[in-house]
Structures are given as structure tokens and as C-alpha cells.
């Protein structure tokens, strides 16, 4: 299964790319599988995608959580929390 992953804000800068297509085993998975796969790359992935990072996710432009199912061809966006003042 292939999904398109998009990175926003500081994640885009730190990872050096706007997005990529990644391959996951099987026909269905959960968003958590994507995060786990990316974290295994090491730094800066493991720190920036840590469970305490506060990042948000969207699957096909709908806010999602780690237990949201993903399917072949889905678009998954990962973006850091928004801060302001």
C-alpha cells in the first residue's frame, strides 16, 4: 500500500521535503504505522514525530488521530501545533 505524506511548517524545513510517497505493508493500516515507520529513520524524524511532539494529522484533509485507518492512495498530512500570541 502506498500513501502520500505531506509535511508542513517546521517539519517541512527540518525534513528537507514537502512530502513523499511511502509504502506500508498490507492493504490497510492505521496512521500510527506511518509515524512509526518515519520515526525509525532516526533524527530528526524520531524527535519531531515523538508522541509528545503535539503534532496533528489529517487523512484526506480530515483531522485524524493515530488510530485513523489509512488505505492505498490516501493523503496523510502531518503538521506541528500552531502557536500564536
RAPE-V753136 format. One record per residue. N is the residue number from 0. SS is DSSP state (~ for helix, > for strand, _ for the rest). NEAR is the number of other C-alpha atoms within 10 Angstrom. D_FIRST is the distance of its C-alpha to the first C-alpha in whole Angstrom. Layout:
n->N ss->SS near->NEAR d_first->D_FIRST
n->N ss->SS near->NEAR d_first->D_FIRST
This chain:
n->0 ss->_ near->15 d_first->0
n->1 ss->> near->18 d_first->4
n->2 ss->> near->19 d_first->7
n->3 ss->> near->17 d_first->10
n->4 ss->> near->18 d_first->13
n->5 ss->> near->19 d_first->16
n->6 ss->> near->21 d_first->19
n->7 ss->_ near->16 d_first->23
n->8 ss->_ near->13 d_first->26
n->9 ss->~ near->12 d_first->27
n->10 ss->~ near->21 d_first->24
n->11 ss->~ near->15 d_first->23
n->12 ss->~ near->11 d_first->27
n->13 ss->~ near->14 d_first->26
n->14 ss->~ near->15 d_first->22
n->15 ss->_ near->10 d_first->24
n->16 ss->_ near->12 d_first->21
n->17 ss->_ near->13 d_first->20
n->18 ss->> near->17 d_first->17
n->19 ss->> near->11 d_first->14
n->20 ss->> near->13 d_first->10
n->21 ss->> near->13 d_first->8
n->22 ss->> near->13 d_first->6
n->23 ss->_ near->16 d_first->5
n->24 ss->_ near->9 d_first->6
n->25 ss->_ near->10 d_first->6
n->26 ss->_ near->10 d_first->5
n->27 ss->> near->13 d_first->7
n->28 ss->> near->17 d_first->9
n->29 ss->> near->14 d_first->12
n->30 ss->~ near->20 d_first->13
n->31 ss->~ near->15 d_first->15
n->32 ss->~ near->16 d_first->12
n->33 ss->~ near->18 d_first->11
n->34 ss->~ near->18 d_first->15
n->35 ss->~ near->14 d_first->16
n->36 ss->~ near->14 d_first->13
n->37 ss->~ near->16 d_first->15
n->38 ss->~ near->17 d_first->19
n->39 ss->_ near->10 d_first->18
n->40 ss->_ near->10 d_first->19
n->41 ss->_ near->10 d_first->23
n->42 ss->_ near->13 d_first->25
n->43 ss->_ near->13 d_first->25
n->44 ss->~ near->18 d_first->21
n->45 ss->~ near->17 d_first->23
n->46 ss->~ near->12 d_first->26
n->47 ss->~ near->19 d_first->24
n->48 ss->_ near->21 d_first->21
n->49 ss->_ near->13 d_first->24
n->50 ss->_ near->11 d_first->24
n->51 ss->_ near->8 d_first->27
n->52 ss->_ near->12 d_first->26
n->53 ss->_ near->13 d_first->27
n->54 ss->_ near->15 d_first->24
n->55 ss->> near->16 d_first->22
n->56 ss->> near->22 d_first->19
n->57 ss->> near->19 d_first->18
n->58 ss->> near->21 d_first->15
n->59 ss->_ near->14 d_first->15
n->60 ss->_ near->11 d_first->19
n->61 ss->> near->11 d_first->20
n->62 ss->> near->13 d_first->21
n->63 ss->> near->17 d_first->19
n->64 ss->_ near->14 d_first->19
n->65 ss->_ near->15 d_first->17
n->66 ss->_ near->11 d_first->17
n->67 ss->_ near->14 d_first->16
n->68 ss->> near->15 d_first->12
n->69 ss->> near->22 d_first->9
n->70 ss->> near->17 d_first->7
n->71 ss->_ near->15 d_first->5
n->72 ss->_ near->12 d_first->8
n->73 ss->_ near->16 d_first->9
n->74 ss->> near->18 d_first->12
n->75 ss->> near->23 d_first->13
n->76 ss->> near->20 d_first->17
n->77 ss->> near->22 d_first->19
n->78 ss->> near->18 d_first->22
n->79 ss->_ near->17 d_first->25
n->80 ss->_ near->10 d_first->28
n->81 ss->_ near->9 d_first->31
n->82 ss->_ near->5 d_first->34
n->83 ss->_ near->3 d_first->37
n->84 ss->_ near->2 d_first->41
